[in-house]
Amino acid sequence: MDGTSNPSSRLAARVRRIKPSPSSAASERAAELRRQGRDIISFALGEPDFDTPEPIRRAAMDAIERGETRYTATAGTPALREAIAAKLQKENGLTYGAKEIIVTCGAKHAIFNALAVTLDAGDEVIVPAPYWVSYPDMTLANDGTPVIVRCGEEQGFKLRGPDLEAAITPKTKWLILNSPSNPTGATYSAAELRVVADVLLRHPQVMLLADDIYEHIRFDGTSPAERTHILAIEPQLRARTVLINGVSKTYAMTGWRIGYAAGPADLIAAMDMLQSQSTSNASSVSQAAALAALRGDQSFVPVWSDTYRQRVEHALQRVNAIPGLSCRTPGGAFYLFVNCGGLIGRQTAEGKTLQSDIDVTLYLLENAGVAMVAGSGFGLSPYFRISIATSMELIEEGCRRIAQAVAGLRT
């Protein structure tokens, strides 16, 4: 034996516990089918279809011309951290100093590092389901235990106080809260955040990871003034909250890979130390672009949000007209989380019975040429997620294809 017959034995247990991102896998499968010559419409990836605004692109090019292509401080340039602090003060009513902010290689990086510096083996992380696909796996990768709390459609896909209370144990280290939510678009009102805050106040060992990446993509009828942050509602939670955000969704800057975290200085210092031994600083050029994004004209942000709203409304009307499918109206983000329970048990023309939402999404991919992500990847079945971060024309055509494929099923 040369030790190479079982390559998986080389891998650490923390890696063997996790799985690839379902949304990335669905997007890659769609790309593979396109390479084979198939006409595929992808609703799989949550990525704005807008270009990064020109002033932001220009700021990056100017930074290159000025020679800003070297290492920065691990936690990010002072100017960018100041801009983040100003944003949090102006938009969220929250005050943070430079030592309480770190710039990361995307918001995902910030979440991973926050878990990495706090979790020991056996520590529990409460993850409301449906959840963004990476929360449980990032917990497992850092030796934690994800505790999944079902938040069904009947409760608007939102975490209720009694369910949170019941999930907390002496081992609970974190609650992850994402509003607006990926994949459902659910948004929490001030009253609902108050309930969550009250539960957390009774359990001082539980920290809060607030993922605010979709905060500017919201169309639930609330004004910006009414969109109160949970830390503004309950300032006592500030000492045990890490706020996560970034520029990817708001400014169409997914590829620039700039996120950030704001929180207690000791946690941010630990994240800084870990980052110094892993990635070091985020791209200096991307930081210059993010600085321009935060300091520049914001007038396009509500315009883009309204565009997403129009797309959601259009797709919602089309989806809800398809027998066997139904969908709640989301309050934000750019997704529909579609209930496909009415298709379970139906048969394809080839005689195969659809037994799960995975079967449904595979059927629609192969027979309609439409790629989506099954709800099981988000922790709740039978659903699938549609991303409407694409043109109205593709939304219309994709929904037409789905309707045609569904009509071809036998009951």
C-alpha positions in Angstrom: 0.0 0.0 0.0 1.4 3.4 -0.9 -1.2 5.4 1.0 -2.8 6.9 -2.1 -5.6 4.4 -2.6 -7.9 6.5 -0.4 -7.2 10.1 -1.2 -10.0 11.3 1.2 -8.0 10.0 4.1 -5.6 12.9 3.5 -8.3 15.4 4.3 -9.0 16.9 7.7 -12.3 15.9 9.3 -13.4 19.5 9.2 -13.2 19.4 5.4 -14.9 16.1 5.0 -17.8 17.4 7.0 -18.7 20.1 4.5 -20.1 20.0 1.0 -19.9 22.3 -2.0 -22.2 25.3 -2.2 -25.5 24.1 -3.8 -26.0 27.5 -5.6 -22.5 27.3 -7.1 -23.1 23.7 -8.1 -26.3 24.6 -9.9 -24.7 27.5 -11.7 -21.7 25.3 -12.7 -24.1 22.6 -14.0 -25.9 25.3 -16.1 -22.6 26.4 -17.5 -21.6 22.9 -18.4 -24.9 22.3 -20.3 -24.3 25.6 -22.2 -20.9 24.3 -23.2 -22.7 21.3 -24.6 -24.8 23.5 -26.8 -27.9 23.6 -24.6 -29.9 26.8 -24.4 -30.0 27.3 -20.6 -31.5 30.1 -18.6 -29.9 30.3 -15.2 -31.9 31.5 -12.2 -29.3 29.9 -9.9 -26.8 32.5 -8.8 -27.5 35.5 -6.6 -25.5 38.1 -8.5 -26.7 41.6 -9.7 -26.8 41.8 -13.5 -26.0 45.5 -13.4 -22.4 46.6 -14.2 -20.4 48.2 -11.4 -21.1 52.0 -11.8 -18.6 53.9 -13.8 -17.3 56.2 -11.0 -16.4 53.1 -9.0 -14.6 51.5 -11.9 -12.8 54.8 -12.6 -11.7 55.0 -8.9 -10.1 51.6 -9.2 -8.2 52.6 -12.4 -7.1 55.8 -10.8 -5.8 53.9 -7.8 -3.7 51.7 -10.1 -2.3 54.7 -11.8 -1.4 56.2 -8.5 0.5 53.0 -7.6 -1.9 51.9 -4.9 -1.1 48.2 -5.6 0.8 47.3 -2.5 -0.1 45.8 0.8 -2.5 47.7 3.0 -3.1 47.2 6.7 -4.6 43.7 7.2 -7.8 45.3 8.5 -8.1 47.6 5.5 -7.1 51.1 4.6 -7.8 53.8 7.2 -9.9 55.7 4.6 -12.1 52.7 3.8 -12.7 51.9 7.5 -13.6 55.5 8.1 -16.0 55.4 5.2 -17.6 52.2 6.7 -17.9 53.9 10.1 -19.5 56.9 8.5 -22.0 54.7 6.6 -22.9 52.8 9.8 -23.5 56.1 11.6 -25.5 57.7 8.9 -27.6 54.8 7.7 -27.9 52.6 10.8 -27.4 55.0 13.7 -24.5 52.9 15.0 -21.1 54.2 16.2 -17.9 52.3 15.5 -14.3 53.2 15.8 -11.4 52.1 13.5 -10.4 49.2 15.8 -13.9 47.9 15.7 -14.0 47.5 11.9 -12.2 45.0 9.5 -12.3 44.8 5.7 -12.4 41.3 4.4 -12.3 39.4 1.0 -16.1 39.5 0.7 -18.9 39.2 3.4 -18.5 35.4 3.3 -14.9 35.8 4.4 -16.0 38.0 7.3 -18.6 35.4 8.5 -16.1 32.6 8.2 -13.5 34.5 10.2 -16.0 35.5 12.9 -16.9 31.8 13.4 -13.3 30.7 13.2 -12.1 33.0 16.0 -14.9 32.1 18.4 -16.0 28.4 17.9 -14.6 25.5 19.8 -15.6 21.9 19.2 -19.1 21.4 20.3 -20.2 25.0 20.3 -23.6 25.5 18.8 -24.7 28.0 16.2 -28.4 28.7 15.7 -29.3 28.9 12.0 -32.9 29.7 11.1 -34.1 27.8 8.1 -34.4 28.5 5.2 -30.8 29.7 5.4 -28.1 30.9 3.1 -26.4 27.7 2.0 -23.0 28.4 3.6 -24.0 29.1 7.2 -24.2 25.4 8.4 -21.1 24.4 6.4 -19.0 27.3 7.7 -20.0 26.3 11.2 -19.0 22.7 10.6 -15.7 23.8 9.0 -14.9 25.6 12.3 -15.7 22.6 14.5 -19.1 24.0 15.5 -22.5 22.4 15.5 -25.3 24.0 13.5 -28.6 24.0 15.2 -31.3 24.3 12.5 -34.5 26.0 13.6 -37.3 25.6 11.1 -39.0 28.8 10.1 -41.8 27.7 7.8 -43.9 29.5 5.2 -46.8 29.7 7.7 -44.7 32.1 9.8 -43.3 34.1 6.9 -40.0 32.2 6.9 -39.0 34.2 10.0 -37.7 33.2 13.4 -40.1 33.4 16.3 -39.2 34.2 19.9 -40.4 30.9 21.4 -38.6 28.9 18.8 -35.3 30.8 19.4 -35.7 30.3 23.2 -36.2 26.6 22.8 -33.1 26.2 20.6 -30.7 27.9 23.1 -28.6 25.6 25.2 -25.6 26.2 27.5 -23.5 25.4 24.4 -25.0 28.0 22.2 -22.4 30.5 20.9 -24.1 32.3 18.0 -27.4 33.2 16.4 -27.1 34.1 12.7 -29.8 36.5 11.5 -30.1 37.5 7.9 -32.6 40.2 6.9 -33.6 40.6 4.1 -33.1 36.9 3.7 -31.4 34.7 1.2 -33.3 32.7 -0.1 -36.8 33.9 0.9 -36.5 37.7 0.9 -38.1 37.8 4.3 -37.6 41.0 6.2 -37.9 41.6 10.0 -39.9 44.5 11.3 -38.8 46.5 14.3 -41.3 44.7 16.4 -40.0 41.3 15.3 -36.4 42.3 16.0 -37.5 43.5 19.4 -38.8 39.9 20.2 -35.4 38.4 19.1 -33.5 41.0 21.1 -35.6 40.2 24.2 -34.7 36.5 24.0 -31.0 37.3 23.5 -31.0 39.5 26.6 -32.1 36.6 28.7 -29.1 34.5 27.4 -25.9 36.6 27.7 -23.7 33.9 26.4 -25.3 34.0 23.0 -23.6 36.3 20.4 -25.4 37.7 17.3 -24.1 37.6 13.8 -26.2 40.1 11.8 -25.8 39.5 8.1 -27.0 42.7 6.5 -25.7 42.2 3.0 -29.1 42.8 1.3 -30.1 45.8 3.4 -30.5 48.2 0.5 -32.6 45.8 -1.6 -35.8 46.1 0.2 -39.4 46.8 -1.0 -41.7 45.7 1.8 -43.3 49.1 2.1 -41.1 50.4 4.8 -39.2 53.7 4.4 -35.4 53.8 5.0 -36.2 55.6 8.3 -38.3 52.7 9.4 -35.7 50.1 8.7 -34.2 50.0 12.2 -31.2 47.9 12.9 -31.5 45.4 15.8 -28.6 47.2 17.6 -30.4 50.5 17.4 -33.5 48.8 18.9 -31.4 47.1 21.7 -28.0 48.8 22.2 -27.1 46.3 25.0 -26.5 43.7 22.3 -23.7 45.7 20.8 -21.0 44.1 23.0 -21.8 40.7 21.6 -22.8 41.4 18.0 -20.8 41.2 14.9 -22.4 43.1 12.0 -21.6 41.8 8.5 -21.9 43.7 5.3 -20.2 44.5 2.0 -20.4 46.1 -1.4 -21.3 43.1 -3.5 -25.0 43.3 -3.7 -25.7 47.0 -3.3 -23.1 48.2 -5.8 -22.9 45.2 -8.2 -19.4 44.4 -7.0 -19.5 40.7 -6.5 -16.1 40.1 -8.2 -14.3 42.8 -6.3 -14.5 40.8 -3.1 -14.9 43.4 -0.5 -16.9 42.8 2.7 -16.5 44.0 6.2 -17.3 43.3 9.8 -18.0 45.7 12.7 -18.1 44.5 16.3 -16.4 44.5 19.7 -12.7 45.4 19.5 -11.5 42.1 20.9 -13.3 40.0 18.3 -12.2 42.3 15.5 -8.6 42.1 16.7 -8.8 38.3 16.7 -10.2 38.4 13.1 -7.4 40.7 12.1 -4.8 38.3 13.6 -6.4 35.3 11.8 -6.6 37.2 8.5 -2.9 38.3 8.9 -2.0 34.5 8.8 -4.4 33.6 5.9 -5.3 36.1 3.3 -3.7 39.3 4.6 -5.4 42.4 3.3 -8.2 42.5 0.8 -7.2 43.7 -2.7 -5.9 47.3 -2.4 -7.5 48.2 -5.7 -10.8 46.8 -4.7 -10.6 48.7 -1.5 -10.2 51.9 -3.5 -13.3 51.0 -5.5 -15.3 50.3 -2.3 -14.2 53.6 -0.9 -15.6 55.3 -4.0 -18.8 53.3 -3.7 -19.5 54.2 -0.1 -18.5 57.9 -0.5 -20.0 58.5 -3.9 -23.4 59.2 -5.3 -26.0 56.8 -3.9 -29.0 57.9 -6.1 -28.8 54.7 -8.2 -29.3 52.4 -5.2 -33.0 52.9 -4.8 -33.5 52.9 -8.5 -31.9 49.4 -8.7 -33.9 48.3 -5.8 -37.1 49.4 -7.5 -36.0 47.5 -10.6 -35.6 44.3 -8.5 -39.1 45.0 -7.1 -40.6 45.2 -10.6 -38.9 41.9 -11.6 -40.1 40.2 -8.4 -43.6 41.3 -9.1 -43.5 40.1 -12.7 -42.0 36.7 -11.8 -44.3 36.3 -8.9 -47.4 36.8 -11.1 -46.1 34.2 -13.6 -45.1 31.6 -11.1 -48.3 31.8 -9.1 -50.2 31.2 -12.3 -48.6 27.8 -12.8 -50.7 25.0 -11.3 -48.7 23.2 -8.6 -46.4 26.2 -7.7 -47.0 29.0 -5.3 -44.9 31.7 -3.8 -45.1 34.4 -1.1 -44.3 38.0 -1.9 -40.7 38.7 -0.6 -39.9 41.9 1.2 -36.4 42.3 -0.2 -33.3 40.7 -1.8 -33.7 39.4 -5.3 -35.2 35.9 -4.9 -38.4 34.0 -5.0 -38.6 30.9 -2.8 -41.2 28.9 -4.7 -43.3 26.1 -3.0 -43.3 23.2 -5.4 -45.1 20.8 -3.1 -47.9 20.5 -5.7 -45.5 18.9 -8.2 -44.4 16.1 -5.8 -45.9 12.8 -6.9 -46.4 13.8 -10.5 -44.8 11.8 -13.3 -42.6 12.8 -16.2 -43.4 11.7 -19.8 -40.8 9.0 -19.2 -42.7 7.7 -16.2 -40.4 9.0 -13.5 -42.1 10.2 -10.3 -40.9 13.5 -8.9 -40.3 12.7 -5.2 -38.4 15.8 -4.0 -37.6 19.3 -4.8 -34.3 18.1 -6.1 -36.2 15.9 -8.6 -38.3 19.0 -9.6 -35.2 21.2 -10.2 -33.4 18.5 -12.2 -36.6 18.0 -14.3 -36.9 21.7 -15.0 -33.2 21.9 -15.9 -33.3 19.0 -18.3 -36.7 19.5 -19.8 -37.1 23.3 -19.6 -33.5 24.4 -19.7 -34.0 26.5 -16.6 -31.5 26.2 -13.7 -32.5 26.8 -10.1 -31.5 25.7 -6.6 -33.5 23.2 -4.7 -34.9 24.2 -1.3 -33.2 21.3 0.4 -29.9 23.2 -0.1 -31.4 26.0 2.0 -32.7 23.7 4.7 -36.4 23.6 3.7 -38.3 21.4 1.3 -40.2 21.2 -1.0 -39.2 24.6 -2.5 -36.8 26.0 -5.1 -35.1 29.4 -5.3 -35.3 31.6 -8.3 -32.9 34.5 -8.6 -34.5 37.4 -10.5 -31.2 39.3 -10.8 -31.5 39.1 -14.6 -33.4 40.8 -17.4 -37.1 40.9 -17.6 -36.9 39.2 -20.9 -35.1 36.2 -19.4 -37.5 36.1 -16.5 -40.5 36.0 -18.9 -38.9 33.3 -21.0 -37.8 31.2 -18.1 -41.3 31.3 -16.5 -42.8 30.4 -19.8 -40.5 27.4 -20.1 -41.3 26.3 -16.5 -45.0 26.5 -17.1 -44.7 24.5 -20.3 -42.6 21.8 -18.6 -45.0 21.6 -15.6 -47.9 21.2 -18.0 -46.2 18.1 -19.4 -46.3 16.3 -16.1 -48.9 13.6 -15.4 -50.8 13.5 -12.2 
